[in-house]
Amino acid sequence: MKLFAIIFLSVGLLFAFIGLGWTYTMLSEATSYEFKEEWVGPLVFGGVGMLFAAIGGGILYSQAKQKARRELLLRTGRKLKAIVSNVYFNTSISINNRHPRIVECITEVSGRKHTFKSHNIWGQQTLEVGQEISVYLDARDDTNYWVEVGG
């Protein structure tokens, strides 16, 4: 996914710079600044470039935030042992006709049973129902957690 984001960001920046350069060239040669048909090309190039760059940058930003959250929870979170209760495919996402898996696990927190869901898992790691895994829980916020599935 990171490679996909880098490609989108790179192509987007390239198109945006070409569009901006083309626009600058047209502006420096223009005698009047009224809209003409010849402005469509640089505007489309720049607009599509910015759109692609925004998509790639957004994906990279999202991955960086998820990594920072994971590292913070691994460092400061309360480590709980949980039992895998379900492993299923996330059919709302499909890349090359493949779906990521999600692991659900159950553990007891403050005398009550809680169910935690992992992030999307794309690897070939096998997890089975009944297997023990770790969950890192933020002491201040029960909704902030990380299910450590390895890999």
Buried (B, 14 or more C-beta within 10 A) or exposed (E): EEEEBEEBBEBBBBBBBBBBEBBEEBEEEEEEEEEEEEBEEBEEBBEBBBBBBBBBBEBBEEEEEEEEBBEBBEEEBEEBEBEBBEBEBBEEEEEEEEBBBBBBBBBEBEEEEBEBBBBBBBEEEEBEEEBEBBBBBBEEEEEBBBBBBEE
